């Protein structure tokens, strides 16, 4: 039974799984209106047809009562809708000390003052990023309901917790973790910063618990929704459905964030998270999702032209015919409080292109692997990193012998290597434990610098880049 369930898990939780391709039938025009109406006056269009039209990206909706862990929050939260543009994080840095002071945007809470940074070296972080963090971790499952999109989001949340002797969680009955289910949160230093995580194609919210739990242990609330229509539990995906899902994914992250911040006062996690300090992360298709949330956009006509020209980054090309011609796809309104992004093995460069990636306005870390054949470094990772604005803080890290699924716990599932050898069967492949530990260490250093304002985290980026696990690295903005 375990092997058959494992086989089902690893067979569908992959970005690179073969899917039947269906050409557009031309039966209905696809219409898309990106951008949200004013939050105060937004009224959901309850008569909107759900047939073949791709839904608009709107981040406002009605409030309904909460019941247990089934939550439908008000998305029009004032603190999520900025009145002023995000601060410019691009700063020329002349020395290591100046880098530590300037690497954090001025608006990041708790950042060291200029005088402190100039008078002494940055203080050490509360815990080294390459070690499990100082906080026990709890996990809690929610089901959030979006009444505008009629969409249920099964969402896993990890958080700093009180110590517990209870047994740790086992996700989907197969993936062992370290977090304890429903243990009381640690509110001693709350509100904690928030990290959003988007899973890969046919993945699940718990696919990378080695990463999400690790980050939570360093003092973050990590929020990971399932993306309905593109999970382990959704069998069969036509190209049109994947195109639809790609447009829903950024809204899923935005809704899960707002749901977390709207939890009822009686909920154990009420008030635990900080709406002013947010990061977005994701793996594979989730990396593309995170880039859209981070400000990236897709010029549909330009993306189609890139695919027609034979662009090597073609992983997204079969979905673009279902995107509306003449439109630009972007998250609107922008997510306030967003400070940084960590993108694991992302794909879809041809859909974003340099102009779309240049719109990403936050510090972004991009990670890949030398053995990754799904989103290869020369075709996806290097171009995505290169397209990010040269004036912003960015970094690329390529792990030695990491494959596409090294950034997940999927290959540790019994039977994975035998059932999907192309993804988990290479004996030279960097194990998920090692890859996720490396990804977690870089993420904690990156988020500590740009989200928490822990200037002592900044030197670790160079230190970690010199470890044998790293094949290559580069950065800009310093």
HUCORKA-V818700 format. One record per backbone hydrogen bond with DSSP energy under -1.0 kcal/mol. NH is the residue of the N-H (numbers start at 1). CO is the residue of the C=O. If there is no record, write none. Layout:
NH_CO, NH_CO
This chain:
5_1, 6_2, 7_3, 8_4, 9_5, 10_6, 11_7, 12_8, 13_9, 35_57, 41_38, 46_44, 48_45, 58_56, 64_72, 67_70, 70_67, 71_143, 77_75, 80_77, 81_78, 99_95, 100_96, 101_97, 102_98, 103_99, 108_105, 111_108, 117_113, 118_114, 119_115, 120_116, 131_128, 135_217, 138_159, 139_180, 140_157, 142_155, 143_69, 144_153, 145_71, 146_151, 150_146, 151_146, 153_144, 155_142, 156_224, 157_140, 158_222, 159_138, 161_136, 162_184, 169_179, 171_175, 174_171, 175_171, 177_169, 180_137, 182_139, 183_180, 186_160, 192_272, 194_277, 195_221, 196_279, 197_223, 198_281, 203_200, 207_204, 211_208, 212_208, 213_209, 215_211, 216_212, 217_213, 218_215, 219_216, 221_193, 222_158, 223_195, 224_156, 226_154, 230_227, 232_203, 234_231, 242_238, 243_239, 244_240, 245_241, 246_242, 247_243, 248_244, 249_245, 252_248, 253_249, 254_250, 255_251, 256_252, 257_253, 258_254, 259_255, 260_256, 261_257, 263_260, 267_264, 270_267, 272_269, 274_192, 277_274, 278_337, 279_194, 280_340, 281_196, 282_342, 283_198, 284_344, 286_283, 288_284, 289_285, 290_286, 291_287, 292_288, 293_289, 294_290, 295_292, 296_291, 298_329, 300_327, 303_299, 304_300, 305_301, 306_302, 307_303, 308_304, 309_305, 310_307, 311_306, 314_312, 317_314, 319_316, 322_319, 323_320, 327_324, 329_298, 336_80, 338_335, 339_278, 341_363, 342_280, 343_365, 344_282, 345_367, 352_348, 353_349, 356_352, 357_353, 358_354, 360_357, 361_294, 363_339, 364_393, 365_341, 366_395, 367_343, 368_397, 370_399, 371_402, 372_369, 380_376, 381_376, 382_377, 384_380, 385_381, 386_382, 387_383, 388_384, 392_389, 394_476, 395_364, 396_474, 397_366, 398_472, 399_368, 400_469, 402_399, 406_403, 408_405, 409_207, 412_409, 413_410, 416_413, 419_415, 420_416, 423_420, 424_420, 425_421, 429_426, 430_401, 435_431, 436_432, 437_433, 438_434, 439_435, 440_436, 441_437, 442_438, 443_439, 444_440, 445_441, 446_442, 447_443, 448_444, 449_445, 450_446, 451_447, 452_447, 454_448, 455_453, 457_454, 458_455, 461_458, 463_459, 464_460, 465_461, 466_463, 467_464, 470_467, 471_398, 472_398, 474_396, 476_394
